[in-house]
Amino acid sequence: MTIAETTAEPTAETTAVATDAGITKELALGKFTDKMLADMRALIGTELRTESCLNNEYATRLAVMRFCEGIGDDNPLYTDAAYANDGPHGTLVAPPSFIFACLGSVQVGWPGLGGFHAETKMTFGAPIRVGEKITANVVFDGFDGPIADSNFGGRRIKDYLRQEYRNEEGELKATFICSRMRFERGEMQARRESRAIEVPHPWKEAEIAAIEEQILAEKPRGATPRYWDDVQVGEEMDVITKGPLGLTDFIAFIAAGAAPIPRVAAHSVALKRYHKHPKWAFRDPRTHALEPVYSVHYNDYAAQLQGAQIAYDVGIQRTCWQIHSLTNWMGDAGQLLALTGQYRSHVYLGDVVRLGGRVEAKEVDAEGRHIVRLVTWATNQRGQQCMPGTAVVALPTRPAA
């Protein structure tokens, strides 16, 4: 099918109510209709335009460093040229999650509906080397539903975008299946109080001190190989911790180039875009400033209109943390081959998320790689499992005696 303009149908993160008077203080309260569902079925198989969503075309040294800062990963394999030159790749490489800094994702269709990132499935090729140019192709693969009802937000559907990232030689670096839940905002807002929790979390000083001590003790496996021969089924990964999450943590992710959809802009550039596409923005009643609907990730008012309690994290941001935990565990000589992750509860400002995993199996695959299969998790301070997942990692084997 022909390439579709992503701006033609504003969506969850790019939708607000517009009247004859212009942009309002509310988000759109769209409804599922037979026409909407028919229009979306007609788009299945469409390749989407990505120009307004691109952030980095090249994996430059500074782009990779900025991205690592935005996800809190100081692995020298990605940031220290002298260290990386002596490593298995002979040069700086980007973390597997860097693809999000090239193109986080694209939106299409579902005018007036809300949306949350629901699930991620990824496979990876060879690491991205510093200097490589990365191109993303995005195809709308369809949707399931609508499901008649759910306690979370009434009627909903789950849609699928397939994103493929290649270098200039056409080598596939990663495939990302992005699934989002679409819902009617009015229903989500009506159920918000039933999900009410105390936010931000009331941390005590001693608790914060202990959390920060744990974070400061974290370090990647690094140049010491984790040999497949030594890994035991049932052993657990080292835990990494993110939080208590602050506004700067959320904004640093944007500054890293990993979001949003479309890009955030300021002043006259933003104003011209919002006048051209009024449903991309709303007017904050406290500051009277225009804000993109993406600001649900750093603006409490917008998040509450979306049916959340306060500002919450980005789905792929959580996946970046998952990847950080995996690359820390596997060491420089390991290779991340695949992962999955389901986004279950919101991760709010002030939350702490601990990420870990457990070895479920080890085997030699059809390509002769010595792989380890893991179950992964991300839990918050309330004991909620906010991102159950899986991963497949290839590890080196011990040299023959």
ABEGO torsion letter per residue (X at the ends): XBBBBAAABBBAAABBBBBAAEBBABBBBBBBBAAAAAAAAAABGBBBBAAAABABABBBAAAAAAAAAAAGBABAAAABAAAAAABAAGBBBBBAAAAAAABABBBBEGBGBBBBBABBBBBBBBBBBBGBBBBBBBBBAEBBOBBABBAAAEBBBBBBBBBBBBBAAGBBABBBBBBBBBBBAAAAAAAAAAABBBOBBBBBAAAAAAAAAAAAABBBAEABBBBAAABBBGBBBBBBBBOBBBAAAAAAAAAAGAOBOBBBBBEAAAAAAAAABAAABBBBAAAGBBBBAAAAAABAAAAAAAGBABBBBBAAAAAAAAAAAAAAAAEAABBBABBBBBBBBBBBBGBBBBBBBBBABBBBBAAGBBBBBBBBBBBBAAGBBABBBBBBBBBBBBBBX
